[in-house]
């Protein structure tokens, strides 16, 4: 992995976008859902953070919660990396 931080950011981006897509959630919907739990993020701000893959652990967990993601399997993460052409060492 040439730039490990960039690879992990891309993983975050793909993971969130995939979960949003599965549920038909747009950024404004995500913003509204977050607001209901007291997290104020505009749709544009969320779009920028997700597209860059740069967000704090707290926001990542809040997004996962409002999207009702039940679990994230290690194999799912490895599949995303494989799609990116990245092989993690065992």
Residue pairs with C-beta under 8 A, 6 or more apart in sequence:
1 7
1 86
1 88
7 81
7 84
7 86
8 53
9 52
9 53
9 54
10 53
10 84
11 53
11 77
11 80
11 81
11 84
12 50
12 53
12 54
12 55
12 60
13 50
13 51
13 52
13 53
14 80
14 83
14 84
15 72
15 76
15 77
15 80
16 50
16 60
16 63
17 50
18 80
19 25
19 64
19 67
19 69
20 26
20 27
20 30
20 67
23 67
23 68
25 33
25 67
26 43
27 43
27 44
27 46
27 47
27 50
28 43
30 43
30 46
30 63
30 66
30 67
31 41
31 42
31 43
31 46
33 66
33 67
34 40
34 41
34 46
34 62
34 63
34 66
36 66
37 62
37 65
37 66
39 59
39 62
41 49
41 59
49 55
49 59
55 63
64 72
78 88
81 87
81 88
